[in-house]
Each structure stands twice: as C-alpha cells, then as structure tokens.
Amino acid sequence: MAHDPNEHDPSERDLSEHDDDGGNRRGALIGLAIAAVLVIAGIYLVNALRNQAKMEDCLMSGRSNCAPIDIPTHK
C-alpha cells in the first residue's frame, strides 16, 4: 500500500478547518453588536416619537398645560 504524497491526512484537514474559528466568531460578535445598537436606537426613537405624538395630541385638543414644569420643592 503506497501512500500518495498529494493526498491529505484527514487529521490535518480537521485542524486547518478549525484554525479560522477566531475570525468567524469575531465577525459574528461585531454583527451582534451592530444589531444590538440598532435595536436600542430603534427603541429610543419609538419612545421619542410616542412622547412627541402625545404632546401634539394634547396641544391639538386645545389645552395649554401639556408639558407640566417640575418645580423642585425646598424644605
């Protein structure tokens, strides 16, 4: 049984496939971080638009005390 020098040993191939895990994991983590930032920004934007809509609804109904001012009490 002659060993062909061009034929790769299966154990060597397995090692070379696992060498790239660091780069793949780094790319996935960067993608996850970008997705998390987009989700947080989206939640903030939805809340800001909801508050603005409430203010506009109040003003359109003719009220003048739509944005109460918080005055700190001194004791």
Rosetta blueprint (number, residue, H / E / L):
1 M L
2 A L
3 H L
4 D L
5 P L
6 N L
7 E L
8 H L
9 D L
10 P H
11 S H
12 E H
13 R H
14 D H
15 L H
16 S H
17 E H
18 H H
19 D L
20 D L
21 D H
22 G H
23 G H
24 N H
25 R H
26 R H
27 G H
28 A H
29 L H
30 I H
31 G H
32 L H
33 A H
34 I H
35 A H
36 A H
37 V H
38 L H
39 V H
40 I H
41 A H
42 G H
43 I H
44 Y H
45 L H
46 V H
47 N H
48 A H
49 L H
50 R H
51 N H
52 Q H
53 A H
54 K H
55 M H
56 E H
57 D H
58 C H
59 L H
60 M H
61 S L
62 G L
63 R L
64 S L
65 N L
66 C L
67 A L
68 P L
69 I L
70 D L
71 I L
72 P L
73 T L
74 H L
75 K L
